[in-house]
Amino acid sequence: MSATSTGKPAPTGMAQRLLEELKRQGAEMPPATGAAEHARQNQFTALYRASIEQLETLVARGDGHPPMRKQEVDLLCRCVLSCRTLREAIGCAADFARCCIRAQAS
């Protein structure tokens, strides 16, 4: 296992699985520097973020709305992390989604 930028180990083979999923989904691939190199600390984090952004774009396109911007994702994470229970987190995420939909409609 390699370490992520948080110092916690990334699951073995995660970088390769991310690259395979991007390819399977037909998403734009990050610059090729080799899966082993991607698994290094900061490179794994960058690969993970790029993968999530690409997959979010595909899902959003399929749902007919623009993908969430980084600021929106950060805000959602801060809201949900403040919740004490899963039920509260789900409610908070649903409230956030309703606010985003109203903001996009205006």
Secondary structure, 3 states (H helix, E strand, C coil): CEECCCCCEECCCHHHHHHHHHHHHCCCCCCCCCHHHHCCHHHHHHHHHHHHHHHHHHHHHHHCCCCCCHHHHHHHHHHHHCCCCHHHHHHHHHHHHHHHHHHHHC
